[in-house]
Amino acid sequence: MNKNNTALVAIIRRGLEIVLADGSFERLFQHTFGEEIRALHFEKRVIIELDNPLVPPGLEHALTTPWLQPLH
């Protein structure tokens, strides 16, 4: 899309916010990729969190919001 099309950006952003909030994105994601993700055995892995002082202000939440939460 054209980065200057702010109306379209707003529509897409709102749609993404809705599907994230109501859980439909997570359900579709798990339906599509859940079996493969569970086969990776994330529960047996160690997560190492690193601070990044170069993250621009206002972006911290986007980087700390987990995009992948495997169901056990």
Backbone as CSV, one residue per row, in Angstrom:
resi,resn,N_x,N_y,N_z,CA_x,CA_y,CA_z,C_x,C_y,C_z
1,MET,0.830,-1.168,0.000,0.000,0.000,0.000,0.877,1.235,0.000
2,ASN,0.349,2.315,-0.422,1.071,3.584,-0.431,1.182,4.095,0.998
3,LYS,2.403,4.389,1.447,2.594,4.840,2.828,1.890,6.164,3.115
4,ASN,1.529,6.881,2.095,0.823,8.150,2.275,-0.690,7.984,2.362
5,ASN,-1.182,6.773,2.171,-2.616,6.502,2.248,-2.986,6.251,3.713
6,THR,-3.080,7.332,4.465,-3.311,7.220,5.907,-4.672,6.610,6.237
7,ALA,-5.654,6.797,5.374,-6.971,6.200,5.624,-6.877,4.683,5.580
8,LEU,-6.172,4.148,4.593,-6.015,2.700,4.488,-5.190,2.159,5.647
9,VAL,-4.150,2.877,6.020,-3.336,2.476,7.171,-4.218,2.375,8.418
10,ALA,-5.078,3.356,8.639,-5.956,3.364,9.807,-6.927,2.186,9.783
11,ILE,-7.472,1.867,8.614,-8.409,0.746,8.486,-7.712,-0.573,8.796
12,ILE,-6.529,-0.771,8.238,-5.786,-2.016,8.472,-5.380,-2.127,9.933
13,ARG,-4.884,-1.034,10.500,-4.487,-1.047,11.911,-5.681,-1.394,12.800
14,ARG,-6.820,-0.790,12.544,-8.009,-1.061,13.359,-8.442,-2.522,13.225
15,GLY,-8.390,-3.046,12.020,-8.740,-4.450,11.824,-7.813,-5.378,12.588
16,LEU,-6.524,-5.086,12.554,-5.559,-5.907,13.296,-5.793,-5.805,14.802
17,GLU,-6.079,-4.613,15.281,-6.364,-4.438,16.708,-7.589,-5.252,17.128
18,ILE,-8.601,-5.279,16.273,-9.830,-6.025,16.586,-9.555,-7.518,16.663
19,VAL,-8.883,-8.080,15.656,-8.654,-9.533,15.653,-7.689,-9.964,16.745
20,LEU,-6.778,-9.082,17.138,-5.900,-9.397,18.264,-6.685,-9.361,19.572
21,ALA,-7.550,-8.370,19.729,-8.311,-8.199,20.974,-9.354,-9.288,21.179
22,ASP,-10.021,-9.719,20.111,-11.098,-10.701,20.291,-10.609,-12.151,20.235
23,GLY,-9.314,-12.342,20.004,-8.745,-13.687,20.025,-8.836,-14.434,18.712
24,SER,-9.484,-13.862,17.703,-9.641,-14.599,16.443,-8.311,-14.776,15.712
25,PHE,-7.381,-13.825,15.860,-6.061,-14.004,15.239,-5.347,-15.187,15.882
26,GLU,-5.376,-15.261,17.204,-4.698,-16.359,17.911,-5.300,-17.700,17.528
27,ARG,-6.634,-17.769,17.435,-7.278,-19.033,17.040,-6.867,-19.458,15.637
28,LEU,-6.874,-18.520,14.697,-6.475,-18.844,13.334,-5.006,-19.241,13.274
29,PHE,-4.165,-18.498,13.996,-2.735,-18.804,14.010,-2.489,-20.205,14.574
30,GLN,-3.138,-20.521,15.697,-2.949,-21.840,16.300,-3.508,-22.942,15.409
31,HIS,-4.632,-22.689,14.758,-5.206,-23.678,13.850,-4.250,-23.958,12.690
32,THR,-3.613,-22.901,12.201,-2.747,-23.031,11.036,-1.362,-23.563,11.389
33,PHE,-0.786,-23.088,12.496,0.610,-23.403,12.814,0.809,-24.113,14.144
34,GLY,-0.259,-24.317,14.916,-0.129,-24.849,16.269,0.610,-26.170,16.365
35,GLU,0.278,-27.105,15.506,0.916,-28.432,15.570,2.424,-28.326,15.350
36,GLU,2.820,-27.544,14.364,4.242,-27.374,14.077,4.956,-26.668,15.236
37,ILE,4.303,-25.689,15.824,4.906,-24.952,16.931,5.056,-25.852,18.154
38,ARG,4.032,-26.636,18.469,4.127,-27.553,19.606,5.248,-28.566,19.405
39,ALA,5.498,-28.962,18.156,6.567,-29.916,17.866,7.955,-29.334,18.151
40,LEU,8.048,-28.012,18.279,9.334,-27.366,18.586,9.667,-27.414,20.069
41,HIS,8.719,-27.802,20.907,8.920,-27.947,22.357,9.492,-26.690,22.998
42,PHE,8.791,-25.580,22.795,9.225,-24.314,23.379,9.301,-24.372,24.901
43,GLU,8.454,-25.207,25.518,8.444,-25.283,26.976,9.766,-25.803,27.544
44,LYS,10.577,-26.429,26.711,11.874,-26.958,27.155,13.032,-26.008,26.844
45,ARG,12.738,-24.863,26.253,13.780,-23.925,25.855,13.959,-22.834,26.901
46,VAL,15.148,-22.257,26.899,15.461,-21.161,27.810,15.309,-19.848,27.055
47,ILE,14.593,-18.900,27.672,14.413,-17.583,27.065,15.382,-16.615,27.734
48,ILE,16.160,-15.949,26.954,17.104,-14.961,27.456,16.614,-13.593,27.006
49,GLU,16.261,-12.741,27.959,15.774,-11.401,27.638,16.931,-10.415,27.686
50,LEU,17.033,-9.615,26.668,18.093,-8.616,26.578,17.483,-7.223,26.511
51,ASP,18.065,-6.280,27.217,17.638,-4.889,27.108,18.295,-4.275,25.887
52,ASN,17.558,-3.440,25.185,18.091,-2.755,24.014,17.874,-1.259,24.184
53,PRO,18.924,-0.520,24.523,18.777,0.922,24.729,18.515,1.686,23.438
54,LEU,18.592,1.017,22.292,18.399,1.686,21.010,16.956,1.646,20.518
55,VAL,16.068,1.002,21.283,14.661,0.940,20.891,14.069,2.344,20.983
56,PRO,13.465,2.827,19.907,12.878,4.174,19.923,11.754,4.291,20.948
57,PRO,11.611,5.459,21.576,10.518,5.661,22.526,9.169,5.384,21.874
58,GLY,8.301,4.707,22.614,6.975,4.381,22.109,6.889,3.020,21.451
59,LEU,8.024,2.415,21.165,8.024,1.106,20.499,8.229,-0.032,21.492
60,GLU,8.508,0.302,22.744,8.800,-0.724,23.746,7.677,-1.752,23.866
61,HIS,6.424,-1.277,23.885,5.291,-2.192,24.058,5.194,-3.181,22.892
62,ALA,5.402,-2.701,21.694,5.309,-3.583,20.516,6.354,-4.685,20.582
63,LEU,7.503,-4.377,21.147,8.569,-5.375,21.214,8.411,-6.321,22.396
64,THR,7.660,-5.924,23.416,7.492,-6.788,24.580,6.202,-7.589,24.502
65,THR,5.334,-7.261,23.580,4.103,-8.021,23.408,4.434,-9.303,22.656
66,PRO,4.242,-10.446,23.284,4.595,-11.691,22.602,3.696,-11.947,21.384
67,TRP,4.281,-12.237,20.284,3.531,-12.573,19.082,3.316,-14.066,18.975
68,LEU,4.126,-14.809,19.701,3.999,-16.263,19.639,3.907,-16.788,21.057
69,GLN,2.762,-17.315,21.408,2.573,-17.930,22.714,2.060,-19.337,22.483
70,PRO,2.980,-20.299,22.383,2.542,-21.677,22.119,1.603,-22.182,23.198
71,LEU,0.545,-22.851,22.784,-0.385,-23.461,23.732,0.206,-24.793,24.182
72,HIS,0.065,-25.066,25.443,0.599,-26.347,25.973,-0.534,-27.300,26.235
